[in-house]
Amino acid sequence: MFEPIKHWLEHRHIQQLGFTRPDWDAVNAGWQVLERYSEAERQQLFELTLRFLVHKVFASGRDFELAGPICLKVATMACVPILNLGLSWYDDWQTLIVYEGDFRPKRPFRGDDGVVHETGPGLSGEAWQRGPVILSWEAIQHCGPHVRSGKAGNVVIHELAHKLDMLKQGANCAPPLHKGMSAQQWHDVFESAWLQLQGLVFHYHDFHQGKAHKHGLHGESALHGMLPIDLYGLTSPAEFFAVCSETFFEAPVVLKQALPDVYEQLGLFYRQDPAALL
């Protein structure tokens, strides 16, 4: 009996936002991901974006002036992964905190030199278990198929993928799967791809730098060129899922050609086929 009242309140709050479809089109102009969708899908995404805005709370980080168009763009990117899943997949969290630039978490951080610092390095995004999503507006403006050392990057999709991953047993590259999907197949596909890319990294180090354990994964321009995803995705299974997800949407053909089984599993999970839309 409460559903009609909930829908009426939601519709009223959407009207109070004051955003129109032309506003939405203007804010997202030039973002290649949206250009792949049909007009019907774009309208569906626009409506989902407005619903996202009335159900979530946006907060400014460090007094950043959080204008309406910024919220509209962030909400659009956040809704792309759940376009065919539904807003309920984001029910277990409420707040997005947006900083103007990178932010530094106030928690102990051990550097490469072994020294423990009071705060960690600057981050462009972070998703907390049962907590907020934190984002850098500067990083959001630099999303696309070649923005991270020539690899795909989208900090909003990356952090929201973490949120989806956390729904089951924490962020571990094992989100809740749909009926008909095989958990064993999912595990085998992602483990195989992970080992394949890790093997490529260590093979590169052995032949070009020696004693791979003394070298980090970052700053290797030649190695970056050999991989289909950003190297950050190889730092943990959780990051592997998030980086593969942002690549799935921002550079789908690259992912499909390099890791076809991973692309197939992500297509089943997100219920989208962005490579086909091209």
TORKOL-4160 file (C-alpha; in steps of 0.2 Angstrom, whole numbers, padded with zeros to 4 digits, m for minus):
278
<pt num="1" X="0000" Y="0000" Z="0000"/>
<pt num="2" X="0015" Y="0011" Z="0002"/>
<pt num="3" X="0022" Y="0009" Z="m0015"/>
<pt num="4" X="0011" Y="0022" Z="m0024"/>
<pt num="5" X="0016" Y="0035" Z="m0010"/>
<pt num="6" X="0034" Y="0031" Z="m0012"/>
<pt num="7" X="0033" Y="0033" Z="m0031"/>
<pt num="8" X="0024" Y="0049" Z="m0029"/>
<pt num="9" X="0037" Y="0056" Z="m0017"/>
<pt num="10" X="0051" Y="0051" Z="m0028"/>
<pt num="11" X="0043" Y="0059" Z="m0043"/>
<pt num="12" X="0040" Y="0075" Z="m0033"/>
<pt num="13" X="0059" Y="0075" Z="m0028"/>
<pt num="14" X="0064" Y="0072" Z="m0046"/>
<pt num="15" X="0054" Y="0087" Z="m0051"/>
<pt num="16" X="0062" Y="0098" Z="m0038"/>
<pt num="17" X="0079" Y="0094" Z="m0044"/>
<pt num="18" X="0075" Y="0104" Z="m0060"/>
<pt num="19" X="0086" Y="0095" Z="m0072"/>
<pt num="20" X="0080" Y="0093" Z="m0089"/>
<pt num="21" X="0085" Y="0081" Z="m0103"/>
<pt num="22" X="0095" Y="0095" Z="m0112"/>
<pt num="23" X="0104" Y="0098" Z="m0096"/>
<pt num="24" X="0109" Y="0080" Z="m0095"/>
<pt num="25" X="0114" Y="0079" Z="m0113"/>
<pt num="26" X="0125" Y="0095" Z="m0111"/>
<pt num="27" X="0134" Y="0089" Z="m0095"/>
<pt num="28" X="0138" Y="0072" Z="m0103"/>
<pt num="29" X="0142" Y="0079" Z="m0120"/>
<pt num="30" X="0158" Y="0070" Z="m0128"/>
<pt num="31" X="0158" Y="0056" Z="m0116"/>
<pt num="32" X="0160" Y="0041" Z="m0128"/>
<pt num="33" X="0152" Y="0028" Z="m0117"/>
<pt num="34" X="0135" Y="0037" Z="m0119"/>
<pt num="35" X="0137" Y="0039" Z="m0137"/>
<pt num="36" X="0136" Y="0020" Z="m0139"/>
<pt num="37" X="0118" Y="0019" Z="m0132"/>
<pt num="38" X="0102" Y="0020" Z="m0142"/>
<pt num="39" X="0091" Y="0034" Z="m0139"/>
<pt num="40" X="0079" Y="0023" Z="m0128"/>
<pt num="41" X="0094" Y="0018" Z="m0118"/>
<pt num="42" X="0100" Y="0035" Z="m0115"/>
<pt num="43" X="0082" Y="0041" Z="m0110"/>
<pt num="44" X="0082" Y="0026" Z="m0098"/>
<pt num="45" X="0099" Y="0031" Z="m0091"/>
<pt num="46" X="0093" Y="0049" Z="m0089"/>
<pt num="47" X="0078" Y="0044" Z="m0079"/>
<pt num="48" X="0089" Y="0032" Z="m0068"/>
<pt num="49" X="0101" Y="0046" Z="m0065"/>
<pt num="50" X="0088" Y="0057" Z="m0058"/>
<pt num="51" X="0082" Y="0043" Z="m0047"/>
<pt num="52" X="0100" Y="0041" Z="m0041"/>
<pt num="53" X="0101" Y="0059" Z="m0036"/>
<pt num="54" X="0086" Y="0059" Z="m0025"/>
<pt num="55" X="0091" Y="0043" Z="m0016"/>
<pt num="56" X="0109" Y="0048" Z="m0013"/>
<pt num="57" X="0117" Y="0061" Z="m0003"/>
<pt num="58" X="0131" Y="0072" Z="m0011"/>
<pt num="59" X="0144" Y="0080" Z="0001"/>
<pt num="60" X="0158" Y="0092" Z="m0002"/>
<pt num="61" X="0175" Y="0087" Z="0003"/>
<pt num="62" X="0186" Y="0101" Z="0010"/>
<pt num="63" X="0173" Y="0115" Z="0005"/>
<pt num="64" X="0173" Y="0110" Z="m0013"/>
<pt num="65" X="0159" Y="0120" Z="m0022"/>
<pt num="66" X="0148" Y="0105" Z="m0027"/>
<pt num="67" X="0137" Y="0112" Z="m0041"/>
<pt num="68" X="0122" Y="0104" Z="m0048"/>
<pt num="69" X="0130" Y="0099" Z="m0065"/>
<pt num="70" X="0144" Y="0090" Z="m0056"/>
<pt num="71" X="0132" Y="0080" Z="m0046"/>
<pt num="72" X="0123" Y="0076" Z="m0063"/>
<pt num="73" X="0138" Y="0070" Z="m0071"/>
<pt num="74" X="0144" Y="0059" Z="m0057"/>
<pt num="75" X="0127" Y="0052" Z="m0055"/>
<pt num="76" X="0127" Y="0047" Z="m0074"/>
<pt num="77" X="0143" Y="0038" Z="m0073"/>
<pt num="78" X="0138" Y="0029" Z="m0057"/>
<pt num="79" X="0122" Y="0023" Z="m0066"/>
<pt num="80" X="0130" Y="0016" Z="m0081"/>
<pt num="81" X="0135" Y="m0001" Z="m0072"/>
<pt num="82" X="0118" Y="m0003" Z="m0066"/>
<pt num="83" X="0108" Y="0002" Z="m0081"/>
<pt num="84" X="0101" Y="m0015" Z="m0083"/>
<pt num="85" X="0103" Y="m0020" Z="m0065"/>
<pt num="86" X="0092" Y="m0007" Z="m0056"/>
<pt num="87" X="0095" Y="0006" Z="m0042"/>
<pt num="88" X="0092" Y="m0007" Z="m0028"/>
<pt num="89" X="0110" Y="m0014" Z="m0031"/>
<pt num="90" X="0116" Y="0002" Z="m0023"/>
<pt num="91" X="0104" Y="0001" Z="m0008"/>
<pt num="92" X="0117" Y="m0003" Z="0005"/>
<pt num="93" X="0126" Y="0014" Z="0004"/>
<pt num="94" X="0120" Y="0032" Z="0003"/>
<pt num="95" X="0134" Y="0045" Z="0002"/>
<pt num="96" X="0146" Y="0052" Z="m0011"/>
<pt num="97" X="0159" Y="0064" Z="m0005"/>
<pt num="98" X="0167" Y="0074" Z="m0019"/>
<pt num="99" X="0184" Y="0083" Z="m0017"/>
<pt num="100" X="0191" Y="0095" Z="m0030"/>
<pt num="101" X="0207" Y="0086" Z="m0031"/>
<pt num="102" X="0215" Y="0070" Z="m0024"/>
<pt num="103" X="0212" Y="0068" Z="m0005"/>
<pt num="104" X="0223" Y="0060" Z="0008"/>
<pt num="105" X="0215" Y="0047" Z="0020"/>
<pt num="106" X="0219" Y="0051" Z="0038"/>
<pt num="107" X="0226" Y="0034" Z="0043"/>
<pt num="108" X="0243" Y="0026" Z="0045"/>
<pt num="109" X="0252" Y="0022" Z="0029"/>
<pt num="110" X="0268" Y="0013" Z="0027"/>
<pt num="111" X="0279" Y="0019" Z="0013"/>
<pt num="112" X="0290" Y="0009" Z="0002"/>
<pt num="113" X="0305" Y="0014" Z="0013"/>
<pt num="114" X="0296" Y="0006" Z="0028"/>
<pt num="115" X="0292" Y="0022" Z="0037"/>
<pt num="116" X="0275" Y="0024" Z="0044"/>
<pt num="117" X="0267" Y="0041" Z="0040"/>
<pt num="118" X="0251" Y="0048" Z="0048"/>
<pt num="119" X="0242" Y="0050" Z="0031"/>
<pt num="120" X="0243" Y="0040" Z="0015"/>
<pt num="121" X="0247" Y="0047" Z="m0002"/>
<pt num="122" X="0234" Y="0057" Z="m0012"/>
<pt num="123" X="0219" Y="0046" Z="m0019"/>
<pt num="124" X="0207" Y="0049" Z="m0033"/>
<pt num="125" X="0194" Y="0038" Z="m0026"/>
<pt num="126" X="0189" Y="0026" Z="m0013"/>
<pt num="127" X="0174" Y="0015" Z="m0008"/>
<pt num="128" X="0171" Y="0010" Z="0010"/>
<pt num="129" X="0163" Y="m0006" Z="0016"/>
<pt num="130" X="0146" Y="0000" Z="0023"/>
<pt num="131" X="0151" Y="0018" Z="0020"/>
<pt num="132" X="0153" Y="0032" Z="0007"/>
<pt num="133" X="0161" Y="0033" Z="m0010"/>
<pt num="134" X="0174" Y="0046" Z="m0010"/>
<pt num="135" X="0179" Y="0054" Z="m0027"/>
<pt num="136" X="0190" Y="0067" Z="m0035"/>
<pt num="137" X="0182" Y="0079" Z="m0047"/>
<pt num="138" X="0199" Y="0082" Z="m0056"/>
<pt num="139" X="0200" Y="0063" Z="m0059"/>
<pt num="140" X="0182" Y="0062" Z="m0064"/>
<pt num="141" X="0185" Y="0075" Z="m0078"/>
<pt num="142" X="0200" Y="0064" Z="m0085"/>
<pt num="143" X="0190" Y="0048" Z="m0089"/>
<pt num="144" X="0191" Y="0039" Z="m0105"/>
<pt num="145" X="0199" Y="0024" Z="m0115"/>
<pt num="146" X="0218" Y="0030" Z="m0113"/>
<pt num="147" X="0219" Y="0041" Z="m0097"/>
<pt num="148" X="0229" Y="0029" Z="m0086"/>
<pt num="149" X="0246" Y="0027" Z="m0094"/>
<pt num="150" X="0237" Y="0024" Z="m0111"/>
<pt num="151" X="0224" Y="0012" Z="m0103"/>
<pt num="152" X="0206" Y="0015" Z="m0099"/>
<pt num="153" X="0201" Y="0024" Z="m0083"/>
<pt num="154" X="0185" Y="0030" Z="m0075"/>
<pt num="155" X="0186" Y="0033" Z="m0056"/>
<pt num="156" X="0167" Y="0033" Z="m0054"/>
<pt num="157" X="0164" Y="0016" Z="m0062"/>
<pt num="158" X="0180" Y="0009" Z="m0053"/>
<pt num="159" X="0173" Y="0014" Z="m0036"/>
<pt num="160" X="0155" Y="0009" Z="m0039"/>
<pt num="161" X="0162" Y="m0008" Z="m0046"/>
<pt num="162" X="0170" Y="m0010" Z="m0028"/>
<pt num="163" X="0153" Y="m0006" Z="m0021"/>
<pt num="164" X="0145" Y="m0020" Z="m0031"/>
<pt num="165" X="0159" Y="m0032" Z="m0027"/>
<pt num="166" X="0156" Y="m0028" Z="m0008"/>
<pt num="167" X="0138" Y="m0034" Z="m0009"/>
<pt num="168" X="0143" Y="m0052" Z="m0005"/>
<pt num="169" X="0158" Y="m0055" Z="0005"/>
<pt num="170" X="0168" Y="m0039" Z="0004"/>
<pt num="171" X="0179" Y="m0033" Z="m0011"/>
<pt num="172" X="0187" Y="m0049" Z="m0017"/>
<pt num="173" X="0182" Y="m0050" Z="m0036"/>
<pt num="174" X="0167" Y="m0061" Z="m0031"/>
<pt num="175" X="0151" Y="m0050" Z="m0033"/>
<pt num="176" X="0134" Y="m0058" Z="m0031"/>
<pt num="177" X="0130" Y="m0067" Z="m0048"/>
<pt num="178" X="0113" Y="m0068" Z="m0057"/>
<pt num="179" X="0103" Y="m0084" Z="m0058"/>
<pt num="180" X="0111" Y="m0095" Z="m0072"/>
<pt num="181" X="0129" Y="m0088" Z="m0070"/>
<pt num="182" X="0142" Y="m0101" Z="m0063"/>
<pt num="183" X="0152" Y="m0095" Z="m0048"/>
<pt num="184" X="0165" Y="m0108" Z="m0052"/>
<pt num="185" X="0166" Y="m0102" Z="m0070"/>
<pt num="186" X="0168" Y="m0084" Z="m0064"/>
<pt num="187" X="0182" Y="m0089" Z="m0052"/>
<pt num="188" X="0191" Y="m0099" Z="m0065"/>
<pt num="189" X="0190" Y="m0086" Z="m0079"/>
<pt num="190" X="0196" Y="m0072" Z="m0067"/>
<pt num="191" X="0209" Y="m0082" Z="m0059"/>
<pt num="192" X="0216" Y="m0088" Z="m0076"/>
<pt num="193" X="0216" Y="m0070" Z="m0083"/>
<pt num="194" X="0225" Y="m0064" Z="m0067"/>
<pt num="195" X="0238" Y="m0077" Z="m0068"/>
<pt num="196" X="0241" Y="m0074" Z="m0086"/>
<pt num="197" X="0244" Y="m0055" Z="m0083"/>
<pt num="198" X="0254" Y="m0058" Z="m0068"/>
<pt num="199" X="0265" Y="m0070" Z="m0077"/>
<pt num="200" X="0268" Y="m0057" Z="m0091"/>
<pt num="201" X="0273" Y="m0044" Z="m0078"/>
<pt num="202" X="0286" Y="m0056" Z="m0069"/>
<pt num="203" X="0292" Y="m0062" Z="m0086"/>
<pt num="204" X="0295" Y="m0044" Z="m0091"/>
<pt num="205" X="0304" Y="m0040" Z="m0075"/>
<pt num="206" X="0315" Y="m0055" Z="m0076"/>
<pt num="207" X="0321" Y="m0051" Z="m0093"/>
<pt num="208" X="0322" Y="m0032" Z="m0092"/>
<pt num="209" X="0326" Y="m0028" Z="m0074"/>
<pt num="210" X="0331" Y="m0043" Z="m0065"/>
<pt num="211" X="0326" Y="m0048" Z="m0047"/>
<pt num="212" X="0307" Y="m0043" Z="m0050"/>
<pt num="213" X="0304" Y="m0042" Z="m0031"/>
<pt num="214" X="0314" Y="m0026" Z="m0030"/>
<pt num="215" X="0303" Y="m0017" Z="m0042"/>
<pt num="216" X="0286" Y="m0010" Z="m0040"/>
<pt num="217" X="0272" Y="m0012" Z="m0054"/>
<pt num="218" X="0271" Y="0007" Z="m0057"/>
<pt num="219" X="0280" Y="0018" Z="m0069"/>
<pt num="220" X="0284" Y="0005" Z="m0081"/>
<pt num="221" X="0279" Y="0013" Z="m0098"/>
<pt num="222" X="0285" Y="m0002" Z="m0109"/>
<pt num="223" X="0276" Y="m0014" Z="m0098"/>
<pt num="224" X="0260" Y="m0004" Z="m0098"/>
<pt num="225" X="0260" Y="m0005" Z="m0117"/>
<pt num="226" X="0260" Y="m0024" Z="m0116"/>
<pt num="227" X="0245" Y="m0025" Z="m0105"/>
<pt num="228" X="0226" Y="m0023" Z="m0109"/>
<pt num="229" X="0222" Y="m0015" Z="m0092"/>
<pt num="230" X="0231" Y="m0003" Z="m0080"/>
<pt num="231" X="0244" Y="m0011" Z="m0070"/>
<pt num="232" X="0235" Y="m0005" Z="m0054"/>
<pt num="233" X="0222" Y="m0019" Z="m0058"/>
<pt num="234" X="0236" Y="m0032" Z="m0053"/>
<pt num="235" X="0238" Y="m0026" Z="m0035"/>
<pt num="236" X="0224" Y="m0037" Z="m0028"/>
<pt num="237" X="0209" Y="m0047" Z="m0034"/>
<pt num="238" X="0197" Y="m0032" Z="m0029"/>
<pt num="239" X="0207" Y="m0020" Z="m0040"/>
<pt num="240" X="0207" Y="m0032" Z="m0054"/>
<pt num="241" X="0188" Y="m0033" Z="m0054"/>
<pt num="242" X="0187" Y="m0014" Z="m0053"/>
<pt num="243" X="0200" Y="m0010" Z="m0067"/>
<pt num="244" X="0192" Y="m0024" Z="m0078"/>
<pt num="245" X="0175" Y="m0016" Z="m0075"/>
<pt num="246" X="0181" Y="0002" Z="m0080"/>
<pt num="247" X="0190" Y="m0005" Z="m0095"/>
<pt num="248" X="0174" Y="m0015" Z="m0100"/>
<pt num="249" X="0164" Y="0001" Z="m0101"/>
<pt num="250" X="0178" Y="0013" Z="m0107"/>
<pt num="251" X="0187" Y="0002" Z="m0119"/>
<pt num="252" X="0177" Y="m0013" Z="m0122"/>
<pt num="253" X="0185" Y="m0019" Z="m0138"/>
<pt num="254" X="0202" Y="m0019" Z="m0130"/>
<pt num="255" X="0196" Y="m0030" Z="m0116"/>
<pt num="256" X="0186" Y="m0041" Z="m0127"/>
<pt num="257" X="0201" Y="m0044" Z="m0139"/>
<pt num="258" X="0213" Y="m0047" Z="m0125"/>
<pt num="259" X="0203" Y="m0056" Z="m0112"/>
<pt num="260" X="0187" Y="m0062" Z="m0121"/>
<pt num="261" X="0182" Y="m0074" Z="m0106"/>
<pt num="262" X="0183" Y="m0060" Z="m0094"/>
<pt num="263" X="0173" Y="m0049" Z="m0106"/>
<pt num="264" X="0160" Y="m0062" Z="m0107"/>
<pt num="265" X="0158" Y="m0064" Z="m0089"/>
<pt num="266" X="0157" Y="m0045" Z="m0086"/>
<pt num="267" X="0144" Y="m0044" Z="m0100"/>
<pt num="268" X="0133" Y="m0057" Z="m0091"/>
<pt num="269" X="0135" Y="m0048" Z="m0074"/>
<pt num="270" X="0132" Y="m0031" Z="m0080"/>
<pt num="271" X="0119" Y="m0037" Z="m0093"/>
<pt num="272" X="0127" Y="m0026" Z="m0106"/>
<pt num="273" X="0138" Y="m0028" Z="m0122"/>
<pt num="274" X="0147" Y="m0012" Z="m0125"/>
<pt num="275" X="0158" Y="m0019" Z="m0138"/>
<pt num="276" X="0143" Y="m0023" Z="m0149"/>
<pt num="277" X="0136" Y="m0006" Z="m0147"/>
<pt num="278" X="0151" Y="0001" Z="m0157"/>
